[in-house]
Amino acid sequence: MQTLLIEGCDLLTVENGNVRFLPHQDILIEGTYIKAIGPTGSLSVPKEATRLSAQGLLAIPGLINTHAHVPMVLFRGLAEDVTIESWFNDYIFPLESNLTPEDVYWGALLGLAEMIEAGITYVADHYFFMDEVAQAVSEAGLRANLVWAVFGHEGEQKLARTVEFVKRWQGTAEGRITTWLGPHAPYTTTPDFLRLCAHYARDLDVGIHIHVSETAAQVAHSHQLYGMSPVRVLLESGVLEVPTLLAHCLYPEEEDYKILADHPTGIAHAPKTYLKLGMGTAPVSRFRSVGIPVGLATDGAVSNNTLDILEQMRLLALTQKDAAHDSTVMPIAEVLAMAFLDGARVVRQDGVLGALKPGFLADIALLRQDRLAMFPRYNPVANLIYSASAQDVDTVICNGQVLMQNRRLLTLDRERIKEEVQRRLERLNQRVPGRRIATYPV
């Protein structure tokens, strides 16, 4: 069993609403788990242990991205300053009709490399050609919950294909990959299709990852079609009987809070996307007050432009303060609790991820603290939220394996990935009139 000692780092974790910042700590990793943590030099360390010097670096739990479309990095920058309807119908759905499995593989590698550089060790990804994404995750060394997005018009045959994907990849890559089902949204499926998804999910004993109530117009559209909110559509169709990851959920109705609180749900919150598309923001504090966990997410790079959870942490705090017109809303400890502990709850990994403590999986990011914007260090925890960026991430460990050290990727070839993506771009950025993978209802 491989043993790794991280020597001399500062350490941050959150527990019971309290932030702990401990200077000059050692972290002993045995295999895939954290074995012990203590002041530098205090641990009993096997002679054969590999030592990783981390003096001056800040250790945090590996960041959790609760909702992304990782291969969408292939289209970064192609849908700027447009309405959400145009974003889907004139840009994203036409562009995605160009994708081949090999395109998705290289797009996934590009996005995974970017996330490693940003300190992300876990991603819940919702996209297409997911066998290729799973292969990329396996090679990159990250941890992932993967779902194959499917639309209602694709029918039961396509859904059955995603079921086979779930069976094929569940628990693979040394246990780093889990698989769920991924009906796209209530507005691109039907209640009958969602019932079928729920049936398969129960049969497979897996969860469902789905977009819901992203805009007020979507909620109004649901009432027009079905006489109920999108959340109640999920309830009536049986989706909420299994663990459900709800992407966004900006516009819950009053009854929706109790429905979600009474079921195994979690919400992925991506504030940069909401700002860029002028969507508003979710009632995060209300969700959390009734026991619904809310984790941070990047969404896709076409609505966000970066896959950076540190940036989302900062925007979470700022947008919630602004929406409430109250600077005391979303204090530091709450932001960190969402980023780490709630993120783990949303992806059903609480108790093994989201904290640096013995018995937890060894998913760790080490950040530099010597950039001018991080100095002085009166409050290193505030610096993490309001000053740090992905560029400060120095070393990343997932499942006990070092994926990046001193900003050098160890499992992926950055330049090869860029070359492979570059030669596909001219074909991928074409929008052919009348060709799209789905239609966003206007």
C-alpha positions, 0 to 999 in steps of 0.5 A: 500500500502506497504511503504519502506524507504531506509535510508542513502545510497549513490546513483548513477544514469546516466542521459543525459550522466552525472553520478550523485553520491549523498552521504547520501540519502533516497529513499522512495518507495510506492508500486512498485514505487519510490516515492521520493529521498532526503538527509537523513532525508529530506523526509516526511515519513508515520509512518507505513513505513518499514525502511531499514538502508543502511548507507555506501551502494551504491544504483544503479538501479537494473541491467538488463541482456538483454540476458541469458539462465538462466537454462543453469547453470545446465551445467556450466563447461561442455564445456571448451576450445572447438570451437564454432561448438563443443560447440554447436554440441558436448556439448550443443545441446546433453546435452539439449536433457536430459532436462525435465520440472522439470529440467528446473524449478530447473535450473531456480531457481538456475540461478535466485538466482545467479542473485539476489545475483549479483544485477540483477533484470531484465532478458531477458531469451531465453530457453525451457520449459518456463512455468517452468521458468515463475513459477520460476520467479514468485516465485523468485520475479524478473522481466523478459522478457521470450521467448520459444526458437524454431528451424525451424525443430520443425515446426509450431506446436511447434511454436504454443505452444510457442504462447500459452505460450505468451498468458498464461503468459503475464503480470502475476506475478504482471506485472513482466513477459512479454513474446515475441517469440523466434525463435532461429536464422537465422541459425537454422530456415528458412526465411519462418519460420521467416515470420511465427514468425513475423506474430504471433508477429504482431498478439500478439503485442509482440516482438522477441528475436533472435540470429543473426550474432554471427560469421563471418562464420554465415554471410558467411553461410547466403550469401551462402544460401540466398544471403544476411546477417542475418540482411537482412534475418530478414528484408525481413522476417518481423521480424524487423517490431516488437520490436526485441532483437538481441543477440550478432550481432558481425558481421554486414555488412555496410548496416545492421547499417541503417537497424537496426537503422531504426527499433525498435531493440536493441542489447544484448552484452555479452563480456565474452562469446566472449572472451571465445569462441574467437569470436571477439567483436561487434562494440559497439560504432558504434551501439550507434553512429547511435542510436541503443541501446546496453545493457549488457548480461551474455548469458548462464553459459556454455559460461560465467560461471557466471551470473554477469553483474558487470563483463560484465561492466568491460569487456565491457570497457576493450575489447572496449579499447583494440579493438580500441587501445585507452584507452579513448574509452568507458569511465565510463559514457558511460559504466554506460549509457549502463548498466542502460539506454540502457539496459532498452531501449533494453528490451523496459522498458525505462522510468520505469527502468534504473534510480533511480528517482521518478516515476520509478519502485522500482528495486534497488541494494545496494552494500557494499563499505567497501571491501579492493578492494573498498578502498580508495573511491577517485572515487566510480563510477570507483570502481563500474566498475573496482573493484566491484563484485557480492560479494559486493551486499548486498540487492536487491529490485524488484518491491518494494519487498526485495528479498535479505538483508544482503546477505540472500535470502528472496524469495528462499531457496538456499540449497533446490535448490542446493540439487534438482540440485545436484541429477539431475546432473549425468543424465544431464551431459550425452552426448548420441551419435547421440542425440541432440536438433538441429544442428549447421551448420558447 
